[in-house]
Amino acid sequence: MLNPTASRVSDSPARVSNSHFDRDDCLNCGVPLTGAYCAACGQKKAARIGGSTVRKEAWSRFRWFELDAIKSVWKLIRSPGGFARDYVLGKRSAQMHPLGLLLLMIGALVVLLGETQYLVPTLASEEAQRMFALVREYSKWSFSLGIIAIYASAMLVFRKRLGYNATEILALAVYIHAVCIALQIVNQLPLLVWRAPEVLQWHRKWSPWTMGVAQTLIVVFAFRQFFRVTRWREVWKLVLAGGLFIAAKWGVQQLYARAVVEIVHWQMGL
């Protein structure tokens, strides 16, 4: 049962003084303290707030979140299949959740694409601008289409290998796709420096080809780690999985693009 003094903390009309924070009970829930942290609610023994206190707490929270994310991204880039395998096999607290990591990568990519104006075409008419706005609105989910291609190729080639279930393979697909998005972010960084129209045009022309090859290699590399493909006579499975990934990604993108165009035409009465 909570200490009744806890309910009087915020209601007390007494002046605030340093002695208020020297109490032996938790200022959050009122339970007597037996150490630096409350055994009931987990809050650290409160000290009086000052400028240095706010700075330290803010930096601590920001620093640990950022370090966690940076460490997870770095480990994932170095060994995407191994990272996913560790997560599936139970090393959860040391790994960033696949959906959290994916959203972090997508958010960073969207901000970067907006900054570089990479997806903004030159449109002559107001109707064309309206159509583009609708296409951009419906295309937000396109950043996740790669997951479908990765998942499909893994299931078709490796679904019976090592006893992984469908959800575990889906976790692998999400992690791999996060790496692919991280690669896209790196690919966009030079455009923050070189903003000439001819550079942007050249980048738009060649980037899909180079990124396609790089992403396929990442998928194959991650499959080899996750599914423990170590024998040379099984390399053909990795090649097959890479080919299926390319085909599935192209097919999914075509279907999605066609669906978006049809929806936009319907909304505009075309």
C-alpha positions as CSV (number, residue, x, y, z in Angstrom):
1,M,0.0,0.0,0.0
2,L,1.3,3.5,-0.9
3,N,2.6,5.7,1.8
4,P,0.0,8.4,2.6
5,T,2.7,11.1,2.6
6,A,3.1,10.6,-1.2
7,S,-0.3,12.1,-1.8
8,R,0.6,15.1,0.2
9,V,3.8,15.9,-1.7
10,S,2.2,18.0,-4.4
11,D,-0.5,19.4,-2.2
12,S,1.7,20.7,0.5
13,P,1.7,24.6,0.8
14,A,5.1,24.6,2.5
15,R,8.0,26.3,0.8
16,V,10.3,24.1,-1.3
17,S,13.6,23.6,0.4
18,N,16.6,21.2,0.1
19,S,15.4,19.3,3.2
20,H,12.3,18.1,1.2
21,F,14.6,16.0,-0.9
22,D,16.4,14.4,2.0
23,R,13.4,12.2,2.9
24,D,13.7,8.5,3.3
25,D,10.7,7.6,1.2
26,C,10.1,7.8,-2.6
27,L,8.8,11.1,-3.8
28,N,7.0,9.4,-6.6
29,C,5.0,6.6,-4.8
30,G,5.8,7.1,-1.1
31,V,7.4,3.7,-0.5
32,P,10.4,3.7,1.9
33,L,13.7,3.8,0.1
34,T,16.3,1.0,0.7
35,G,18.8,2.2,-1.9
36,A,19.4,4.7,-4.7
37,Y,16.3,3.4,-6.5
38,C,12.7,2.7,-5.3
39,A,11.9,-1.0,-5.1
40,A,8.3,-0.3,-6.0
41,C,8.3,2.1,-9.0
42,G,12.0,2.0,-10.0
43,Q,12.5,5.8,-9.8
44,K,15.9,7.0,-8.7
45,K,16.0,9.0,-5.5
46,A,15.0,12.5,-6.5
47,A,17.2,15.4,-6.1
48,R,16.3,19.1,-6.4
49,I,16.2,20.2,-10.0
50,G,18.8,22.7,-11.1
51,G,20.3,23.7,-14.4
52,S,23.0,21.0,-14.2
53,T,20.4,18.4,-13.3
54,V,18.3,19.1,-16.4
55,R,21.3,19.1,-18.6
56,K,22.6,15.8,-17.2
57,E,19.3,14.0,-17.4
58,A,18.5,15.3,-20.9
59,W,22.0,14.3,-22.2
60,S,21.8,10.9,-20.5
61,R,18.4,10.1,-22.1
62,F,19.4,11.4,-25.5
63,R,22.9,9.8,-25.4
64,W,21.7,6.4,-24.5
65,F,19.0,6.4,-27.2
66,E,21.4,7.6,-29.9
67,L,24.1,5.2,-28.9
68,D,21.7,2.4,-28.9
69,A,20.5,3.2,-32.3
70,I,24.0,3.8,-33.7
71,K,25.3,0.6,-32.2
72,S,22.4,-1.4,-33.6
73,V,22.7,0.1,-37.1
74,W,26.5,-0.5,-37.1
75,K,26.1,-4.1,-36.0
76,L,23.3,-4.6,-38.5
77,I,25.4,-3.2,-41.4
78,R,28.4,-5.4,-40.5
79,S,26.4,-8.6,-40.2
80,P,22.7,-8.3,-41.2
81,G,22.0,-12.0,-41.2
82,G,23.9,-12.6,-37.9
83,F,22.1,-9.6,-36.3
84,A,18.7,-11.0,-37.3
85,R,19.7,-14.5,-36.2
86,D,20.7,-13.3,-32.8
87,Y,17.4,-11.5,-32.4
88,V,15.4,-14.6,-33.5
89,L,17.4,-16.8,-31.1
90,G,16.7,-14.7,-28.1
91,K,19.2,-11.8,-27.9
92,R,16.5,-9.2,-27.7
93,S,17.6,-6.6,-25.2
94,A,20.9,-6.1,-27.0
95,Q,19.2,-5.7,-30.4
96,M,17.0,-2.9,-31.6
97,H,13.5,-4.0,-32.5
98,P,13.2,-4.6,-36.3
99,L,10.1,-2.3,-36.7
100,G,11.7,0.4,-34.6
101,L,14.9,0.3,-36.6
102,L,12.9,0.3,-39.9
103,L,10.9,3.3,-38.9
104,L,14.1,5.1,-37.9
105,M,15.6,4.4,-41.3
106,I,12.5,5.4,-43.3
107,G,12.2,8.6,-41.3
108,A,15.8,9.6,-42.0
109,L,15.4,8.7,-45.7
110,V,12.2,10.8,-46.1
111,V,13.8,13.8,-44.5
112,L,16.9,13.4,-46.7
113,L,14.8,13.0,-49.9
114,G,12.9,16.2,-49.0
115,E,16.1,18.1,-48.4
116,T,17.6,17.1,-51.7
117,Q,14.4,17.6,-53.6
118,Y,15.1,14.2,-55.2
119,L,11.5,13.2,-55.8
120,V,10.2,16.7,-56.9
121,P,9.8,16.9,-60.7
122,T,9.5,20.0,-62.8
123,L,5.8,20.3,-63.6
124,A,4.2,22.8,-66.0
125,S,0.6,22.8,-65.1
126,E,-1.5,23.0,-61.9
127,E,-3.3,19.8,-62.8
128,A,0.1,18.0,-63.1
129,Q,1.1,19.4,-59.7
130,R,-2.1,18.1,-58.1
131,M,-1.6,14.7,-59.7
132,F,1.9,14.5,-58.4
133,A,0.8,15.5,-54.9
134,L,-1.7,12.6,-54.9
135,V,0.9,10.2,-56.2
136,R,3.4,11.2,-53.5
137,E,0.7,10.8,-50.8
138,Y,-0.1,7.3,-51.9
139,S,3.5,6.3,-52.5
140,K,4.5,6.5,-48.8
141,W,4.2,2.8,-48.4
142,S,6.6,2.2,-51.3
143,F,9.5,2.5,-48.9
144,S,8.5,-0.9,-47.4
145,L,7.9,-2.9,-50.7
146,G,11.4,-4.4,-50.5
147,I,10.3,-6.4,-47.4
148,I,7.8,-8.3,-49.5
149,A,10.5,-9.2,-52.1
150,I,13.0,-10.3,-49.5
151,Y,10.4,-12.3,-47.6
152,A,9.1,-14.0,-50.7
153,S,12.6,-15.0,-52.0
154,A,13.6,-16.3,-48.5
155,M,10.4,-18.3,-48.1
156,L,10.7,-19.8,-51.6
157,V,14.3,-21.0,-51.3
158,F,15.0,-21.4,-47.6
159,R,11.6,-21.9,-45.8
160,K,12.5,-25.5,-44.7
161,R,16.1,-24.7,-43.6
162,L,17.0,-24.7,-39.9
163,G,13.4,-24.7,-38.7
164,Y,12.7,-21.0,-38.9
165,N,9.0,-20.1,-38.9
166,A,7.4,-17.5,-41.1
167,T,7.5,-14.7,-38.5
168,E,11.2,-15.3,-37.9
169,I,11.9,-15.0,-41.6
170,L,9.8,-11.9,-41.7
171,A,12.0,-10.4,-39.0
172,L,15.0,-11.1,-41.1
173,A,13.3,-9.4,-44.1
174,V,12.7,-6.3,-42.1
175,Y,16.3,-6.1,-40.8
176,I,17.7,-6.6,-44.3
177,H,15.4,-3.9,-45.7
178,A,16.5,-1.5,-43.0
179,V,20.1,-2.0,-44.2
180,C,19.0,-1.4,-47.8
181,I,17.4,1.9,-46.7
182,A,20.6,2.8,-44.8
183,L,22.4,2.3,-48.1
184,Q,20.0,4.6,-49.9
185,I,20.6,7.2,-47.2
186,V,24.4,7.0,-47.9
187,N,23.7,7.2,-51.6
188,Q,21.7,10.5,-51.1
189,L,24.3,12.2,-49.0
190,P,26.5,13.6,-51.8
191,L,23.4,15.5,-53.1
192,L,23.5,17.6,-50.0
193,V,26.8,19.0,-51.3
194,W,26.5,18.9,-55.0
195,R,23.1,20.4,-55.8
196,A,23.5,21.2,-59.5
197,P,20.6,20.1,-61.7
198,E,22.9,18.1,-63.9
199,V,24.2,16.2,-60.9
200,L,20.7,15.4,-59.7
201,Q,19.7,14.3,-63.2
202,W,22.8,12.0,-63.5
203,H,22.1,10.5,-60.1
204,R,18.5,9.8,-60.9
205,K,19.6,8.0,-64.1
206,W,22.2,5.7,-62.7
207,S,21.3,5.3,-59.0
208,P,18.6,2.7,-59.5
209,W,21.0,0.4,-61.3
210,T,23.8,0.7,-58.8
211,M,21.5,0.5,-55.8
212,G,19.7,-2.6,-57.3
213,V,23.0,-4.5,-57.6
214,A,24.1,-3.4,-54.1
215,Q,20.8,-4.3,-52.5
216,T,20.9,-7.7,-54.1
217,L,24.3,-8.4,-52.8
218,I,23.2,-7.4,-49.3
219,V,20.2,-9.8,-49.5
220,V,22.4,-12.7,-50.6
221,F,25.0,-11.9,-47.9
222,A,22.4,-11.8,-45.2
223,F,20.8,-15.0,-46.4
224,R,24.1,-16.8,-46.2
225,Q,24.6,-15.7,-42.6
226,F,21.1,-16.2,-41.4
227,F,20.5,-19.6,-43.0
228,R,24.1,-20.8,-42.5
229,V,24.9,-21.5,-46.1
230,T,28.6,-22.5,-45.8
231,R,29.0,-25.3,-48.4
232,W,30.0,-24.4,-51.9
233,R,27.6,-26.9,-53.4
234,E,24.7,-24.8,-51.9
235,V,25.8,-21.5,-53.4
236,W,23.3,-22.0,-56.2
237,K,20.6,-21.5,-53.6
238,L,21.9,-18.0,-52.8
239,V,22.1,-17.2,-56.5
240,L,18.5,-18.4,-57.0
241,A,17.4,-16.3,-54.0
242,G,19.1,-13.2,-55.4
243,G,17.4,-13.7,-58.7
244,L,14.0,-14.2,-57.1
245,F,14.5,-11.1,-55.0
246,I,15.2,-9.0,-58.2
247,A,12.1,-10.4,-59.9
248,A,9.8,-10.1,-56.9
249,K,10.9,-6.5,-56.2
250,W,10.3,-5.5,-59.8
251,G,6.9,-7.2,-59.9
252,V,5.8,-5.7,-56.6
253,Q,6.9,-2.2,-57.7
254,Q,5.1,-2.5,-61.0
255,L,1.9,-3.6,-59.3
256,Y,2.0,-0.9,-56.7
257,A,2.8,1.8,-59.2
258,R,-0.1,0.7,-61.3
259,A,-2.5,0.6,-58.3
260,V,-1.4,4.2,-57.3
261,V,-1.9,5.5,-60.9
262,E,-5.4,3.9,-61.0
263,I,-6.4,5.4,-57.7
264,V,-5.1,8.9,-58.6
265,H,-6.9,8.7,-62.0
266,W,-10.1,7.8,-60.2
267,Q,-9.8,10.6,-57.7
268,M,-9.1,13.2,-60.4
269,G,-12.0,11.9,-62.6
270,L,-9.8,10.8,-65.5
